Amino acid sequence: MINAYSKIKIAYYSGTGGTEMASKQFQKDLESKGCICTIEQITEGMNRNQEEHDLLLLLFPVHAFNAPNAVYKWIDALEAVEKACAAVISVSGGGDICPNTACRVSSIKRLTQKGYRVIYDKMIVMPSNWIILPPNPLPYLLIQALPKMVRKITDDLLSDVRKKTHPLWIDRIFSLIGRLETLGGHYWGKQIKVTEHCTRCGWCAEHCPSGNIIMLDGRPTFGRKCHFCLNCIYSCPSKALQPGIFRFIVIQEGYCLQHIAEQLPKNTQIPVKDLKVGLLWLGVKKYLMSVGDDWEG
Ligand SMILES: Cc1cc2nc3c(=O)[nH]c(=O)nc-3n(C[C@H](O)[C@H](O)[C@H](O)COP(=O)(O)O)c2cc1C
């Protein structure tokens, strides 16, 4: 069968690596099915190449029931297109349930204004990077489910299956309120504390997707452009950065997807439908059940 799309541009924003992991999985899967893919990470002030493509695949993490502002800036700076289609994939910690369901609405609207025909949108779930980690074994199961979910989506896209979700009205309101997170993030980032453990290695400044951290006299200094991605705090090699306010947003035990992936249980089969997960993680269970019920380590 001939693929519905041959030249695919993948553009993603990622803070702590979950969306990046999903985007690279899409690239691998699409290339194995004969597509030509380009991949671009959305960061502040990046150089943009508008490669020729017949499908744009946009991925971003859900931030406060919405998309990070950097994604909107990126879409707004795109050149208008005439014939291309687009698919929008959000990556959340909680799943496609209230209050998350409207998180893709604004990005779909802006892409449409640029001339894209948005033919598909979907939520992927990765281990949550804010407030608390989901209880075990959900984080491992989510990482294990990723290739399977990506395969389902690429099968849909390449065979021209079109899927548009219908967000709840209440979630549209949550999503609008969530836009305030952008301002909150700017303020929160300015308050990050550098402790005595800082070795002045510059890792944080080099990897900040908003370019909010600069090294001044060898010390990291924070501006007012923080995207609230939490990457600097979790990934600092000497764990020298701490939130100055709203400490509860940061997971106390830290967050490292690599570490979670390495702890995937081996030789186990876990029937997801039997897991007791609590109300907070029902969206995660629903997602895992939609991917399939057989888990082999
Ligand atoms: C500031 C902030 C807000 C978030 N808001 C939500 C949310 O509203 N709903 C949700 O399900 N997950 C939320 N998350 C969790 C992320 O969407 C999730 O962990 C995602 O996988 C992170 O992707 P990344 O690793 O590419 O940054 C939030 C994370 C952060 C840091």
The ligand as an SDF file (V2000), in Angstrom:
LIG
                    3D

 31 33  0  0  0  0  0  0  0  0999 V2000
    4.6610   23.2220   34.5860 C   0  0  0  0  0  0  0  0  0  0  0  0
    4.0850   21.8930   34.2000 C   0  0  0  0  0  0  0  0  0  0  0  0
    2.7210   21.7710   33.9990 C   0  0  0  0  0  0  0  0  0  0  0  0
    2.1720   20.5230   33.6580 C   0  0  0  0  0  0  0  0  0  0  0  0
    0.8340   20.4370   33.4750 N   0  0  0  0  0  0  0  0  0  0  0  0
    0.2610   19.2500   33.1850 C   0  0  0  0  0  0  0  0  0  0  0  0
   -1.1470   19.1540   32.9940 C   0  0  0  0  0  0  0  0  0  0  0  0
   -1.8920   20.1400   33.0440 O   0  0  0  0  0  0  0  0  0  0  0  0
   -1.6800   17.9410   32.7290 N   0  0  0  0  0  0  0  0  0  0  0  0
   -0.8830   16.8050   32.6480 C   0  0  0  0  0  0  0  0  0  0  0  0
   -1.4240   15.7120   32.4380 O   0  0  0  0  0  0  0  0  0  0  0  0
    0.4640   16.8730   32.7950 N   0  0  0  0  0  0  0  0  0  0  0  0
    1.0540   18.0670   33.0640 C   0  0  0  0  0  0  0  0  0  0  0  0
    2.4220   18.1550   33.1970 N   0  0  0  0  0  0  0  0  0  0  0  0
    3.2390   16.9410   33.0150 C   0  0  0  0  0  0  0  0  0  0  0  0
    3.8820   16.8970   31.6070 C   0  0  0  0  0  0  0  0  0  0  0  0
    2.9300   17.1940   30.6070 O   0  0  0  0  0  0  0  0  0  0  0  0
    4.4530   15.5130   31.3060 C   0  0  0  0  0  0  0  0  0  0  0  0
    5.2560   15.0490   32.3480 O   0  0  0  0  0  0  0  0  0  0  0  0
    5.2520   15.4890   29.9880 C   0  0  0  0  0  0  0  0  0  0  0  0
    5.5870   14.1420   29.7150 O   0  0  0  0  0  0  0  0  0  0  0  0
    6.5160   16.3210   30.0580 C   0  0  0  0  0  0  0  0  0  0  0  0
    7.1470   16.2750   28.7980 O   0  0  0  0  0  0  0  0  0  0  0  0
    8.6940   16.6280   28.5950 P   0  0  0  0  0  0  0  0  0  0  0  0
    9.4780   15.5640   29.3830 O   0  0  0  0  0  0  0  0  0  0  0  0
    8.9250   16.5030   27.1360 O   0  0  0  0  0  0  0  0  0  0  0  0
    8.9250   17.9910   29.1280 O   0  0  0  0  0  0  0  0  0  0  0  0
    3.0030   19.3840   33.5170 C   0  0  0  0  0  0  0  0  0  0  0  0
    4.3830   19.5240   33.6820 C   0  0  0  0  0  0  0  0  0  0  0  0
    4.9200   20.7600   34.0200 C   0  0  0  0  0  0  0  0  0  0  0  0
    6.4040   20.8780   34.1900 C   0  0  0  0  0  0  0  0  0  0  0  0
  1  2  1  0
  2  3  1  0
  2 30  2  0
  3  4  2  0
  4  5  1  0
  4 28  1  0
  5  6  2  0
  6  7  1  0
  6 13  1  0
  7  8  2  0
  7  9  1  0
  9 10  1  0
 10 11  2  0
 10 12  1  0
 12 13  2  0
 13 14  1  0
 14 15  1  0
 14 28  1  0
 15 16  1  0
 16 17  1  0
 16 18  1  0
 18 19  1  0
 18 20  1  0
 20 21  1  0
 20 22  1  0
 22 23  1  0
 23 24  1  0
 24 25  2  0
 24 26  1  0
 24 27  1  0
 28 29  2  0
 29 30  1  0
 30 31  1  0
M  END
$$$$
